Amino acid sequence: MTSDVTRLIDYYKSPLGRISRTLVREQVLALAGDVAGKRVLGLGFATPYLRFALGSAERVLAFMPARQGASAWPREGPSHTVLCDPLEMPLTDASVDLTIAVHALEHVSDDEELMRELWRVTAPNGHLILVVPRRRGIWAQRDNTPFGSGNPYSGGQLEKLLRDHSFVPVAWRDGLFLPPFQSSLVLKSTRFFEGVGRLFGPAMSGVICVRARKEAFPAVPRRKREERFVRVPGLSAATARQG
């Protein structure tokens, strides 16, 4: 494992990490809905938010960027983890029904190219859930958590990026109104901070969560590359779910 993935694992084992995982997972679950029979992809470091899909989804994969490093997941049974370049994912076209990207978009060198790749692997009527740090949120201003690294986004920037690459936002949620401090007083008052923060609106949140639906035609063509990885025909588009 690289130092990056080790830091992510250590953070989610910390008291603040466990609470932030619970709070963000609530938003992810609300956006994901029923995943029975679907092919689910976790991108970035999404494994803290994927366990709910293991029992009912047709297939669950966790793609982790090579620069970040990977760790085997889940702890029990065969690993679902794949170490890869997120801009060149080893999947056939239209092979994923739902992608959940956490600690992903804000870390890639080319977010537009990632969106093109996500459009390529998403099945017709498939969906994408993005969780990104809010640009002016307090979590993006502090580097003691994984949400404080990378390039944060505003809601407007995120919506433009999605629409420019043929994804239509269908639902928005905000999370992490809790201050990002490893303080026992703060951690014991989680629900208080979450409740009060929501009274002041989305601007007080630490992350933006959005679910978007794939449109039929790409708005922007893929850039041509001299070399491309061979696609692994493990997931067929023939069984793409309609939603």
Secondary structure, 3 states (H helix, E strand, C coil): CCHHHHHHHHHHHCHHHHHHHHHHHHHHHHHHCCCCCCEEEEEECCHHHCHHHCCCCCEEEEEEECCCCCCCCCCCCCCCEEEECCCCCCCCCCCEEEEEEECCHHHCCCHHHHHHHHHHHEEEEEEEEEEEEECCCHHHHCCCCHHHCCCCECHHHHHHHHHHCCEEEEEEEEECCCCCCCCHHHHHCHHHHHHHHHHCCHHHCCEEEEEEEECCCCCCCCCCCCCCCCCCCCCCHHHCCCC
